[in-house]
């Protein structure tokens, strides 16, 4: 595996272009929001969170993208 979370797309096998819907801290600013300005790099996702492979467009839960599920 080439990523820290040991994940890959169950459809095409890509390991590097996976997006996950996560909860993060943001700061409300005059021109919108800024995730970096909050000075909190915390983000949370779970096995039930939605994940998407940018290589092939496959959508599923994070659990479906784990190495165990992809085997």
VMD Tcl script that builds the backbone (N, CA, C; Angstrom):
set m [mol new atoms 213]
animate dup $m
set s [atomselect $m all]
$s set {name element resname resid chain x y z} {
  {N N UNK 1 A 0.838 -1.188 0.000}
  {CA C UNK 1 A 0.000 0.000 0.000}
  {C C UNK 1 A 0.876 1.242 0.000}
  {N N UNK 2 A 0.401 2.235 -0.684}
  {CA C UNK 2 A 1.175 3.467 -0.778}
  {C C UNK 2 A 0.570 4.600 0.027}
  {N N UNK 3 A -0.452 4.318 0.851}
  {CA C UNK 3 A -0.992 5.384 1.695}
  {C C UNK 3 A -1.044 4.931 3.152}
  {N N UNK 4 A -1.048 5.890 4.031}
  {CA C UNK 4 A -0.991 5.652 5.470}
  {C C UNK 4 A -2.165 4.834 5.998}
  {N N UNK 5 A -3.326 4.949 5.350}
  {CA C UNK 5 A -4.531 4.304 5.860}
  {C C UNK 5 A -4.758 2.911 5.282}
  {N N UNK 6 A -3.838 2.438 4.439}
  {CA C UNK 6 A -3.929 1.096 3.870}
  {C C UNK 6 A -5.253 0.906 3.126}
  {N N UNK 7 A -5.583 1.908 2.300}
  {CA C UNK 7 A -6.842 1.886 1.555}
  {C C UNK 7 A -6.563 1.813 0.055}
  {N N UNK 8 A -7.517 1.219 -0.675}
  {CA C UNK 8 A -7.479 1.222 -2.144}
  {C C UNK 8 A -8.897 1.135 -2.662}
  {N N UNK 9 A -9.087 1.553 -3.897}
  {CA C UNK 9 A -10.403 1.503 -4.516}
  {C C UNK 9 A -10.757 0.046 -4.809}
  {N N UNK 10 A -11.927 -0.406 -4.371}
  {CA C UNK 10 A -12.315 -1.783 -4.634}
  {C C UNK 10 A -12.651 -2.040 -6.101}
  {N N UNK 11 A -12.826 -0.966 -6.869}
  {CA C UNK 11 A -13.178 -1.131 -8.288}
  {C C UNK 11 A -11.941 -1.140 -9.193}
  {N N UNK 12 A -11.047 -0.150 -9.042}
  {CA C UNK 12 A -9.889 -0.058 -9.950}
  {C C UNK 12 A -8.546 -0.302 -9.266}
  {N N UNK 13 A -8.524 -0.340 -7.930}
  {CA C UNK 13 A -7.290 -0.604 -7.201}
  {C C UNK 13 A -6.427 0.608 -6.914}
  {N N UNK 14 A -6.850 1.818 -7.335}
  {CA C UNK 14 A -6.053 3.018 -7.088}
  {C C UNK 14 A -5.899 3.241 -5.588}
  {N N UNK 15 A -4.707 3.688 -5.180}
  {CA C UNK 15 A -4.407 3.939 -3.770}
  {C C UNK 15 A -4.105 5.397 -3.475}
  {N N UNK 16 A -4.012 6.230 -4.514}
  {CA C UNK 16 A -3.493 7.582 -4.324}
  {C C UNK 16 A -4.476 8.705 -4.570}
  {N N UNK 17 A -5.635 8.441 -5.131}
  {CA C UNK 17 A -6.582 9.515 -5.409}
  {C C UNK 17 A -7.931 9.210 -4.778}
  {N N UNK 18 A -7.906 8.954 -3.476}
  {CA C UNK 18 A -9.128 8.636 -2.741}
  {C C UNK 18 A -9.531 9.839 -1.904}
  {N N UNK 19 A -10.757 10.276 -2.049}
  {CA C UNK 19 A -11.295 11.385 -1.261}
  {C C UNK 19 A -12.271 10.820 -0.234}
  {N N UNK 20 A -12.246 11.377 0.980}
  {CA C UNK 20 A -13.130 10.940 2.065}
  {C C UNK 20 A -13.893 12.144 2.597}
  {N N UNK 21 A -15.200 11.972 2.785}
  {CA C UNK 21 A -16.014 13.011 3.406}
  {C C UNK 21 A -15.732 12.967 4.902}
  {N N UNK 22 A -15.141 14.051 5.444}
  {CA C UNK 22 A -14.725 14.079 6.844}
  {C C UNK 22 A -15.218 15.337 7.528}
  {N N UNK 23 A -15.316 15.274 8.847}
  {CA C UNK 23 A -15.623 16.453 9.659}
  {C C UNK 23 A -14.302 17.114 10.034}
  {N N UNK 24 A -14.226 18.442 9.849}
  {CA C UNK 24 A -13.011 19.191 10.190}
  {C C UNK 24 A -13.393 20.475 10.923}
  {N N UNK 25 A -12.408 21.077 11.593}
  {CA C UNK 25 A -12.591 22.389 12.192}
  {C C UNK 25 A -12.264 23.450 11.153}
  {N N UNK 26 A -13.099 24.484 11.062}
  {CA C UNK 26 A -12.854 25.611 10.166}
  {C C UNK 26 A -13.043 26.914 10.921}
  {N N UNK 27 A -12.458 27.970 10.427}
  {CA C UNK 27 A -12.674 29.298 10.991}
  {C C UNK 27 A -13.586 30.080 10.055}
  {N N UNK 28 A -14.585 30.743 10.617}
  {CA C UNK 28 A -15.456 31.615 9.839}
  {C C UNK 28 A -14.729 32.941 9.661}
  {N N UNK 29 A -14.594 33.363 8.412}
  {CA C UNK 29 A -13.869 34.584 8.070}
  {C C UNK 29 A -14.800 35.535 7.315}
  {N N UNK 30 A -14.339 36.747 7.093}
  {CA C UNK 30 A -15.163 37.733 6.392}
  {C C UNK 30 A -15.489 37.307 4.965}
  {N N UNK 31 A -14.620 36.513 4.349}
  {CA C UNK 31 A -14.863 36.094 2.963}
  {C C UNK 31 A -15.250 34.611 2.846}
  {N N UNK 32 A -15.677 34.002 3.939}
  {CA C UNK 32 A -16.110 32.594 3.905}
  {C C UNK 32 A -15.554 31.815 5.074}
  {N N UNK 33 A -14.886 30.704 4.769}
  {CA C UNK 33 A -14.295 29.875 5.814}
  {C C UNK 33 A -12.869 29.504 5.429}
  {N N UNK 34 A -12.062 29.155 6.431}
  {CA C UNK 34 A -10.670 28.794 6.207}
  {C C UNK 34 A -10.300 27.648 7.149}
  {N N UNK 35 A -10.017 26.484 6.583}
  {CA C UNK 35 A -9.669 25.319 7.394}
  {C C UNK 35 A -8.291 25.468 8.030}
  {N N UNK 36 A -7.388 26.196 7.403}
  {CA C UNK 36 A -6.043 26.366 7.948}
  {C C UNK 36 A -6.001 27.391 9.078}
  {N N UNK 37 A -6.845 28.400 9.035}
  {CA C UNK 37 A -6.824 29.471 10.038}
  {C C UNK 37 A -7.261 28.982 11.416}
  {N N UNK 38 A -7.973 27.887 11.488}
  {CA C UNK 38 A -8.442 27.405 12.789}
  {C C UNK 38 A -7.308 26.847 13.633}
  {N N UNK 39 A -6.149 26.609 13.013}
  {CA C UNK 39 A -4.987 26.055 13.715}
  {C C UNK 39 A -5.287 24.724 14.389}
  {N N UNK 40 A -6.242 24.009 13.849}
  {CA C UNK 40 A -6.584 22.684 14.354}
  {C C UNK 40 A -6.632 21.740 13.157}
  {N N UNK 41 A -5.654 20.897 13.051}
  {CA C UNK 41 A -5.582 19.986 11.919}
  {C C UNK 41 A -6.422 18.736 12.093}
  {N N UNK 42 A -7.202 18.680 13.170}
  {CA C UNK 42 A -8.018 17.498 13.418}
  {C C UNK 42 A -9.071 17.319 12.338}
  {N N UNK 43 A -9.275 16.098 11.955}
  {CA C UNK 43 A -10.361 15.739 11.053}
  {C C UNK 43 A -10.800 14.335 11.432}
  {N N UNK 44 A -12.066 14.073 11.251}
  {CA C UNK 44 A -12.615 12.780 11.659}
  {C C UNK 44 A -13.404 12.157 10.531}
  {N N UNK 45 A -13.230 10.834 10.384}
  {CA C UNK 45 A -14.074 10.045 9.498}
  {C C UNK 45 A -14.181 8.660 10.106}
  {N N UNK 46 A -15.157 7.913 9.674}
  {CA C UNK 46 A -15.408 6.583 10.230}
  {C C UNK 46 A -15.541 5.575 9.093}
  {N N UNK 47 A -15.630 4.299 9.408}
  {CA C UNK 47 A -15.845 3.299 8.359}
  {C C UNK 47 A -17.128 3.547 7.563}
  {N N UNK 48 A -18.088 4.253 8.149}
  {CA C UNK 48 A -19.346 4.551 7.459}
  {C C UNK 48 A -19.282 5.815 6.602}
  {N N UNK 49 A -18.187 6.596 6.717}
  {CA C UNK 49 A -18.056 7.815 5.922}
  {C C UNK 49 A -17.991 7.461 4.435}
  {N N UNK 50 A -18.371 8.419 3.612}
  {CA C UNK 50 A -18.350 8.211 2.172}
  {C C UNK 50 A -16.951 8.455 1.620}
  {N N UNK 51 A -16.523 7.582 0.715}
  {CA C UNK 51 A -15.241 7.731 0.040}
  {C C UNK 51 A -15.475 7.665 -1.468}
  {N N UNK 52 A -14.594 8.332 -2.216}
  {CA C UNK 52 A -14.711 8.358 -3.674}
  {C C UNK 52 A -13.325 8.228 -4.286}
  {N N UNK 53 A -13.215 7.409 -5.304}
  {CA C UNK 53 A -11.976 7.269 -6.064}
  {C C UNK 53 A -12.007 8.260 -7.217}
  {N N UNK 54 A -11.044 9.160 -7.255}
  {CA C UNK 54 A -10.991 10.151 -8.328}
  {C C UNK 54 A -10.489 9.548 -9.639}
  {N N UNK 55 A -9.887 8.379 -9.593}
  {CA C UNK 55 A -9.414 7.729 -10.824}
  {C C UNK 55 A -10.555 7.156 -11.649}
  {N N UNK 56 A -11.490 6.446 -10.976}
  {CA C UNK 56 A -12.553 5.775 -11.733}
  {C C UNK 56 A -13.957 6.262 -11.382}
  {N N UNK 57 A -14.080 7.091 -10.329}
  {CA C UNK 57 A -15.379 7.627 -9.957}
  {C C UNK 57 A -16.199 6.734 -9.043}
  {N N UNK 58 A -15.613 5.641 -8.555}
  {CA C UNK 58 A -16.349 4.724 -7.679}
  {C C UNK 58 A -16.602 5.373 -6.315}
  {N N UNK 59 A -17.853 5.269 -5.835}
  {CA C UNK 59 A -18.262 5.781 -4.522}
  {C C UNK 59 A -18.688 4.610 -3.653}
  {N N UNK 60 A -18.274 4.633 -2.379}
  {CA C UNK 60 A -18.697 3.610 -1.413}
  {C C UNK 60 A -18.309 4.104 -0.027}
  {N N UNK 61 A -18.527 3.281 0.976}
  {CA C UNK 61 A -18.114 3.643 2.329}
  {C C UNK 61 A -16.612 3.460 2.469}
  {N N UNK 62 A -16.023 4.125 3.452}
  {CA C UNK 62 A -14.597 3.961 3.746}
  {C C UNK 62 A -14.290 2.488 3.993}
  {N N UNK 63 A -15.196 1.782 4.660}
  {CA C UNK 63 A -14.990 0.359 4.938}
  {C C UNK 63 A -14.775 -0.445 3.659}
  {N N UNK 64 A -15.455 -0.086 2.590}
  {CA C UNK 64 A -15.312 -0.795 1.327}
  {C C UNK 64 A -13.947 -0.535 0.679}
  {N N UNK 65 A -13.284 0.540 1.077}
  {CA C UNK 65 A -11.980 0.896 0.515}
  {C C UNK 65 A -10.814 0.339 1.341}
  {N N UNK 66 A -11.084 -0.350 2.441}
  {CA C UNK 66 A -10.001 -0.891 3.256}
  {C C UNK 66 A -9.391 -2.108 2.571}
  {N N UNK 67 A -8.152 -2.401 2.914}
  {CA C UNK 67 A -7.442 -3.511 2.299}
  {C C UNK 67 A -8.170 -4.834 2.515}
  {N N UNK 68 A -8.750 -5.025 3.696}
  {CA C UNK 68 A -9.455 -6.265 3.978}
  {C C UNK 68 A -10.667 -6.424 3.077}
  {N N UNK 69 A -11.389 -5.333 2.863}
  {CA C UNK 69 A -12.598 -5.388 2.018}
  {C C UNK 69 A -12.234 -5.523 0.545}
  {N N UNK 70 A -11.085 -4.973 0.145}
  {CA C UNK 70 A -10.666 -4.995 -1.247}
  {C C UNK 70 A -10.011 -6.299 -1.657}
  {N N UNK 71 A -9.666 -7.142 -0.690}
  {CA C UNK 71 A -8.975 -8.401 -0.991}
  {C C UNK 71 A -9.894 -9.418 -1.604}
}
mol reanalyze $m
mol bondsrecalc $m
mol representation Tube
mol addrep $m
